[in-house]
Amino acid sequence: MAHFSSFLRIAALSNTQQINFANISRDTGVPVTSVRAWFEILQDSFLGFLLEPWHGPKRKAVGTAKMYFFDIGVANFLSGVHSLRRDSSEYGIAFEHFIAMELRAWCSYRRIKEHLRYWRTREGLEVDFLVGTDLAVEVKASSRIHSADLRGLRALKDEALFKKRIVVCMEEQSRCTDDGIFILPWQQFLTELWQE
């Protein structure tokens, strides 16, 4: 049981991150096969889900899934996070997790057949969430989005034609870049998402 408790803590620390079964095995002292089985248990019991990567036709993408717990409060408790400072990495993780759960619920309620996925290249370009080839969403817990924050969405445009490319953030006003990326305050994003 101590091994499973250790696994839960490390799994919670891996929330929103790519899962490396070998590293978790090494950190917990549990065989890789057991670690994989325990992640399957988390999924089967609806305590978490794996977000699989999307593979475009041009750039070589990573093949490792990301893990999301069903609730950020549970993940924070298991990982020992007791408060979230606005400028902390934990806050950014919580914000991404919040948007992940909203997108997952939206896909389910709207009966959208495409799977929710993410995209990351071997060079480190990343887009947090993709729904089919309709919607690409990057999440930034920032009150000001800069050009560097758009690198993943711009690179993704070379891979496939996504109907909408959006950055969900803490900016107060929505805007659109010259190349068609919408930068939306999170409240506006959720309102427009659920109105579709």
C-alpha positions in Angstrom: 0.0 0.0 0.0 2.9 2.4 0.7 4.0 1.9 -2.9 0.6 2.9 -4.2 0.5 6.0 -2.0 3.9 7.0 -3.3 2.6 6.4 -6.9 -0.5 8.6 -6.3 1.7 11.5 -5.0 4.0 11.2 -8.1 1.1 10.9 -10.4 -0.4 14.0 -8.9 2.9 15.8 -9.3 2.7 14.7 -13.0 -0.7 16.2 -13.4 -0.9 18.0 -16.9 2.5 16.7 -17.8 3.7 14.0 -20.1 3.9 10.6 -18.4 7.2 8.9 -18.2 6.4 5.4 -16.9 10.1 4.5 -16.4 10.8 7.6 -14.3 7.8 7.0 -12.1 8.8 3.3 -11.8 12.3 4.4 -10.7 10.9 7.0 -8.2 8.4 4.7 -6.6 10.4 1.4 -6.7 7.5 -0.2 -8.5 7.9 -2.2 -11.8 6.9 -0.3 -14.9 4.1 -2.9 -15.6 2.5 -2.0 -12.3 2.8 1.7 -12.9 1.1 1.3 -16.3 -1.6 -0.8 -14.6 -2.2 1.8 -11.9 -2.6 4.5 -14.5 -5.2 2.3 -16.1 -7.0 1.9 -12.8 -7.1 5.7 -12.4 -8.7 5.9 -15.8 -11.1 3.0 -15.3 -12.3 4.5 -12.0 -12.7 7.9 -13.5 -10.0 9.4 -11.2 -8.0 10.7 -14.2 -7.6 10.5 -17.9 -4.8 10.4 -20.4 -4.6 13.0 -23.1 -3.1 11.4 -26.1 -0.9 13.2 -28.5 -1.9 14.3 -32.0 0.5 13.5 -34.9 0.6 15.9 -37.8 2.0 15.1 -41.2 5.2 17.2 -41.1 7.0 17.6 -37.8 7.8 14.6 -35.7 5.6 14.7 -32.6 6.1 13.1 -29.2 4.2 9.9 -28.6 3.7 10.2 -24.8 0.3 10.9 -23.2 -0.4 13.5 -20.6 -2.2 12.7 -17.3 -5.0 14.8 -15.9 -6.7 14.0 -12.6 -10.5 14.4 -12.5 -10.2 17.3 -10.0 -7.4 19.8 -9.5 -8.1 20.0 -5.8 -7.5 16.3 -5.4 -4.3 16.6 -7.5 -3.1 19.5 -5.4 -3.9 17.7 -2.1 -2.0 14.5 -3.2 1.0 16.5 -4.4 1.1 18.7 -1.2 0.1 22.0 -2.8 -1.9 24.0 -0.3 -2.1 27.4 -1.9 -1.8 28.9 -5.4 0.1 32.2 -5.8 -1.0 34.0 -9.0 2.5 34.0 -10.4 3.4 30.4 -9.6 3.8 27.5 -11.9 1.2 25.7 -9.8 -1.3 28.4 -10.7 -0.5 27.9 -14.4 -1.0 24.1 -14.0 -4.4 24.7 -12.2 -5.5 27.1 -15.0 -4.6 24.6 -17.7 -6.4 21.8 -15.8 -9.5 24.0 -15.4 -9.7 24.6 -19.2 -9.0 20.9 -19.9 -12.0 19.9 -17.8 -14.2 22.4 -19.5 -13.2 21.2 -23.0 -13.7 17.6 -22.0 -17.1 18.3 -20.6 -18.0 20.3 -23.7 -16.9 17.5 -26.0 -19.0 15.0 -24.0 -22.1 17.2 -23.7 -22.0 18.1 -27.4 -21.3 14.5 -28.3 -18.3 15.5 -30.4 -16.8 12.4 -31.8 -13.2 13.8 -32.2 -11.0 13.0 -29.3 -9.4 15.8 -27.2 -5.7 15.7 -27.8 -2.6 17.8 -27.5 0.4 18.4 -29.8 4.1 18.6 -29.0 7.0 18.3 -31.3 10.4 16.9 -30.4 11.7 20.5 -30.6 9.4 21.6 -27.8 6.6 23.4 -29.8 3.3 22.6 -28.1 -0.4 23.3 -28.3 -2.3 22.3 -25.1 -5.6 21.1 -26.6 -6.9 20.0 -30.0 -10.4 19.0 -30.9 -10.3 17.2 -34.3 -9.0 19.8 -36.8 -11.6 22.3 -35.8 -10.2 23.8 -32.6 -6.7 24.4 -31.3 -6.4 25.9 -27.8 -3.3 27.2 -26.0 -3.7 28.0 -22.3 -1.6 30.8 -20.7 -2.2 32.0 -17.1 -0.8 35.4 -18.2 -2.3 38.8 -18.3 -0.4 39.7 -21.4 0.3 37.4 -24.4 3.4 37.9 -26.4 4.6 36.6 -29.8 6.6 33.8 -28.2 3.4 32.5 -26.6 2.0 31.9 -30.1 4.9 29.8 -31.5 3.1 26.5 -31.0 -0.2 27.7 -32.7 1.8 29.2 -35.6 3.8 26.0 -36.1 0.6 23.9 -35.9 -0.9 25.9 -38.8 1.8 24.3 -41.0 0.6 20.9 -39.9 -3.1 21.1 -40.6 -5.7 23.7 -41.2 -7.5 24.3 -37.9 -10.7 26.3 -38.2 -10.0 28.2 -35.0 -6.7 28.8 -33.2 -7.2 30.3 -29.7 -5.1 31.4 -26.8 -7.1 31.3 -23.5 -5.6 33.7 -21.0 -6.0 36.3 -18.3 -6.0 39.3 -20.7 -9.0 41.6 -20.2 -9.8 42.3 -23.8 -10.1 39.9 -26.7 -8.1 40.5 -29.8 -7.0 38.8 -33.0 -3.5 38.6 -34.5 -2.7 39.3 -38.1 -2.4 35.6 -38.8 -5.8 34.7 -37.3 -5.1 33.6 -33.8 -7.8 34.7 -31.3 -6.6 35.8 -27.9 -9.5 35.5 -25.5 -10.0 36.2 -21.8 -11.0 32.9 -20.2 -14.5 34.0 -19.4 -15.2 35.0 -23.0 -13.7 31.7 -24.2 -16.0 29.6 -22.0 -19.1 31.7 -22.9 -18.5 31.4 -26.6 -17.6 27.7 -26.3 -20.8 26.7 -24.5 -22.9 28.9 -26.8 -21.8 26.9 -29.9 
